[in-house]
Amino acid sequence: MSMSIDIITPEQYITVIRSSGWRVILASAPWCQACKSVKPKLPSLNAPTYVIDVEAVEEFADAEHVTKLPTIFVYKDGHPKLKHEGADLTAVASLVNGP
């Protein structure tokens, strides 16, 4: 899988989550050490991955009720499937990579 793509506007976020197939979005911040440990692991997922800086796109954090970092959102065909708080990708990988 390729590198993660940065989301820099709320409009990009809407476009991403409305796309077909799996989409994984990491809510992150530059100061978050746990986020930095998760980011290099994202390419191991069988889905396009995106990173959104909650400080740069504050509307996202408010709209999605992000209270802890990292928070990982998983969408499939425009529908939310998982909101996971923390750096452990086990649940995310099980969902998008399958058994």
C-alpha contacts under 8 A as a table, 3 or more apart, distances in Angstrom:
res1	aa1	res2	aa2	distance
1	M	43	P	5.09
1	M	44	S	6.55
1	M	45	L	7.16
1	M	46	N	6.70
1	M	47	A	7.45
1	M	48	P	7.50
2	S	43	P	5.90
2	S	48	P	7.69
3	M	42	L	7.84
3	M	43	P	5.95
3	M	49	T	7.46
4	S	39	K	7.94
4	S	42	L	7.10
4	S	43	P	6.98
4	S	48	P	7.20
4	S	49	T	4.88
4	S	50	Y	4.91
4	S	51	V	6.50
5	I	49	T	6.52
5	I	50	Y	4.66
5	I	51	V	6.16
6	D	50	Y	5.62
6	D	51	V	4.83
6	D	52	I	5.91
7	I	10	P	7.92
7	I	12	Q	6.06
7	I	13	Y	6.37
7	I	50	Y	6.56
7	I	51	V	6.00
7	I	52	I	5.02
7	I	53	D	7.64
8	I	12	Q	6.95
8	I	52	I	6.66
8	I	53	D	7.51
8	I	56	A	7.23
8	I	57	V	6.58
9	T	12	Q	5.33
9	T	13	Y	6.64
9	T	57	V	6.28
10	P	13	Y	5.07
10	P	14	I	6.41
10	P	57	V	6.81
10	P	59	E	7.02
10	P	60	F	6.47
11	E	14	I	5.16
11	E	15	T	6.30
12	Q	15	T	5.08
12	Q	16	V	6.15
13	Y	16	V	5.11
13	Y	17	I	6.26
14	I	17	I	5.38
14	I	18	R	6.16
15	T	18	R	5.32
15	T	19	S	6.43
16	V	19	S	5.39
16	V	23	R	7.20
17	I	23	R	6.69
17	I	75	Y	6.18
17	I	76	K	7.83
17	I	77	D	7.70
17	I	78	G	5.21
17	I	79	H	7.49
18	R	77	D	6.54
18	R	78	G	4.07
18	R	79	H	7.61
19	S	23	R	7.79
19	S	76	K	7.93
19	S	77	D	5.90
19	S	78	G	5.79
20	S	76	K	6.59
20	S	77	D	4.08
20	S	78	G	6.39
21	G	47	A	7.87
21	G	75	Y	7.89
21	G	76	K	5.12
21	G	77	D	4.91
21	G	78	G	7.94
22	W	47	A	5.42
22	W	48	P	6.96
22	W	74	V	7.09
22	W	75	Y	5.65
22	W	76	K	4.35
22	W	77	D	6.60
22	W	96	V	6.86
23	R	47	A	5.76
23	R	48	P	5.39
23	R	49	T	6.11
23	R	50	Y	7.76
23	R	74	V	5.74
23	R	75	Y	5.12
23	R	76	K	6.25
24	V	47	A	6.61
24	V	48	P	6.33
24	V	49	T	4.74
24	V	50	Y	6.19
24	V	72	I	6.92
24	V	73	F	5.75
24	V	74	V	4.64
24	V	75	Y	6.53
25	I	49	T	5.80
25	I	50	Y	4.68
25	I	51	V	5.62
25	I	52	I	7.10
25	I	72	I	5.60
25	I	73	F	5.07
25	I	74	V	6.44
26	L	39	K	7.78
26	L	49	T	7.68
26	L	50	Y	6.15
26	L	51	V	4.70
26	L	52	I	6.17
26	L	70	P	6.77
26	L	71	T	5.99
26	L	72	I	4.59
26	L	73	F	6.51
27	A	51	V	6.09
27	A	52	I	5.08
27	A	53	D	6.16
27	A	54	V	6.19
27	A	61	A	7.98
27	A	66	V	7.81
27	A	69	L	6.78
27	A	70	P	5.78
27	A	71	T	5.15
27	A	72	I	6.08
27	A	73	F	7.81
28	S	32	C	6.81
28	S	35	C	5.70
28	S	51	V	6.79
28	S	52	I	5.98
28	S	53	D	5.00
28	S	54	V	5.96
28	S	69	L	6.10
28	S	70	P	5.53
28	S	71	T	7.21
29	A	32	C	5.39
29	A	35	C	7.20
29	A	52	I	7.96
29	A	53	D	5.04
29	A	54	V	5.94
29	A	55	E	6.37
29	A	69	L	7.68
30	P	53	D	7.33
32	C	35	C	5.27
32	C	36	K	6.51
32	C	69	L	7.02
32	C	70	P	7.58
33	Q	36	K	5.06
33	Q	37	S	6.51
34	A	37	S	5.11
34	A	38	V	6.44
34	A	69	L	7.47
34	A	70	P	6.55
34	A	86	G	7.78
34	A	87	A	6.02
35	C	38	V	5.12
35	C	39	K	6.21
35	C	69	L	6.77
35	C	70	P	5.16
35	C	87	A	6.90
36	K	39	K	5.44
36	K	40	P	7.48
37	S	40	P	6.56
37	S	41	K	7.55
37	S	87	A	7.41
38	V	41	K	5.38
38	V	42	L	6.68
38	V	87	A	5.83
38	V	88	D	7.86
38	V	89	L	7.76
39	K	42	L	5.49
39	K	51	V	8.00
40	P	43	P	6.81
41	K	44	S	5.73
41	K	45	L	7.79
42	L	45	L	5.71
42	L	49	T	6.46
43	P	46	N	7.63
43	P	49	T	7.15
45	L	48	P	7.83
45	L	49	T	7.88
45	L	93	A	5.99
45	L	96	V	6.80
45	L	97	N	6.30
46	N	96	V	6.14
46	N	97	N	5.41
47	A	96	V	6.76
47	A	97	N	7.99
52	I	57	V	7.31
53	D	56	A	5.37
53	D	57	V	6.17
54	V	57	V	5.12
54	V	58	E	5.36
54	V	60	F	6.60
54	V	61	A	5.55
55	E	58	E	5.39
57	V	60	F	5.69
57	V	61	A	7.24
58	E	61	A	5.32
58	E	62	D	6.43
59	E	62	D	5.23
59	E	63	A	5.99
60	F	63	A	5.16
60	F	64	E	5.94
61	A	64	E	5.38
61	A	65	H	5.71
61	A	66	V	4.90
61	A	67	T	7.79
62	D	65	H	5.16
62	D	66	V	6.62
66	V	69	L	7.56
66	V	71	T	6.95
68	K	71	T	6.36
68	K	85	E	6.45
68	K	86	G	7.66
69	L	85	E	6.67
69	L	86	G	6.55
70	P	85	E	5.96
70	P	86	G	5.31
70	P	87	A	6.23
71	T	83	K	6.91
71	T	84	H	5.53
71	T	85	E	4.33
71	T	86	G	6.07
71	T	87	A	7.98
72	I	82	L	7.81
72	I	83	K	5.75
72	I	84	H	5.02
72	I	85	E	6.31
72	I	86	G	7.82
72	I	92	V	7.99
73	F	80	P	7.49
73	F	81	K	7.74
73	F	82	L	5.71
73	F	83	K	4.65
73	F	84	H	6.41
74	V	80	P	6.11
74	V	81	K	5.47
74	V	82	L	5.01
74	V	83	K	6.53
74	V	92	V	7.40
75	Y	78	G	5.99
75	Y	79	H	5.27
75	Y	80	P	4.41
75	Y	81	K	5.28
75	Y	82	L	7.10
76	K	79	H	5.28
76	K	80	P	6.55
76	K	81	K	6.65
80	P	83	K	7.90
82	L	92	V	7.68
84	H	91	A	7.95
84	H	92	V	7.61
88	D	91	A	7.59
89	L	92	V	5.18
89	L	93	A	5.91
90	T	93	A	5.21
90	T	94	S	6.10
91	A	94	S	5.16
91	A	95	L	6.28
92	V	95	L	5.26
92	V	96	V	6.30
93	A	96	V	5.38
93	A	97	N	5.30
93	A	98	G	7.37
94	S	97	N	5.52
94	S	98	G	5.26
94	S	99	P	6.19
95	L	98	G	5.54
95	L	99	P	7.99
